[in-house]
Amino acid sequence: MLVNLTPHPIRIYGWQVPDRFNLGDHEPEMVIEPSGTVARLGQIELGTQHLRHCETAVEYVQYGHTNGLPPSPSGEHPTTWYVVSLPLALAHPRADLLVPYQEIRNLEGTVIGCRSLARPV
């Protein structure tokens, strides 16, 4: 089972479609609707610093905490796969996380889908 933990539908198109087209010009092979739960990579702000030779204030931020991600499965062979953002999957490598792969954009450059899902390893 696929569970979309992003706030957007995941549209998966075949390899025959162009890299850029307007939404509606081609039909996706599959659409994974959002589940209603959004997994996000959390952050904790640690403070602001002014660095020498840097013209703006710099925030120190700790990333890595997650919100909305179900507990990790106990076995090596998941039966439920969670589609999440790439930063979240890289911060929390797990056997049950998938990410959109080979993005497809509209003519303005906005991501509208992907060609497949990937499992970061």
Residue pairs with C-beta under 8 A, 6 or more apart in sequence:
1 79
1 80
1 81
2 32
2 81
2 83
2 98
3 35
3 80
3 81
3 82
3 83
4 10
4 32
4 33
4 34
4 35
4 83
5 34
5 35
5 37
5 38
5 39
5 68
5 69
5 82
5 83
5 84
6 34
6 38
6 39
6 83
6 84
6 85
7 34
7 38
8 34
9 31
9 32
9 33
9 34
10 31
10 32
10 83
10 100
10 113
10 114
10 117
11 28
11 30
11 31
11 104
11 112
11 113
11 114
12 28
12 29
12 30
12 31
12 32
12 113
12 114
12 115
12 116
12 117
13 26
13 28
13 29
13 104
13 113
13 114
13 115
14 29
14 115
15 115
17 26
17 104
19 104
19 105
20 104
20 105
20 106
20 107
20 109
21 104
21 106
21 107
22 106
22 107
23 106
23 112
28 113
32 83
37 68
38 68
39 66
39 67
39 68
39 69
39 82
39 84
39 85
39 88
40 66
40 67
40 68
40 85
40 88
41 63
41 64
41 65
41 66
41 85
41 87
41 88
41 91
42 63
42 64
42 65
42 66
42 67
43 61
43 62
43 63
43 65
44 61
44 62
44 65
45 59
45 60
45 61
46 59
46 60
46 61
46 62
47 59
47 60
48 57
48 58
48 59
48 60
49 57
49 58
49 60
50 57
50 58
51 58
63 87
63 91
64 91
64 92
66 88
66 91
66 92
69 82
69 84
69 88
69 92
70 82
72 94
72 95
72 96
73 79
73 80
73 94
73 95
73 96
76 95
77 95
78 95
78 96
80 96
81 96
81 97
81 98
81 117
82 96
82 97
82 98
83 98
83 99
83 100
83 117
84 97
84 98
84 99
85 99
86 99
86 100
86 120
88 97
89 97
89 98
89 99
89 120
90 120
93 120
93 121
97 119
97 120
98 117
98 118
98 119
99 117
99 118
99 119
99 120
100 111
100 113
100 114
100 117
100 118
101 114
101 115
101 116
101 117
101 118
102 114
102 115
102 116
103 111
103 113
103 114
104 111
104 112
104 113
104 114
104 115
105 111
105 112
106 112
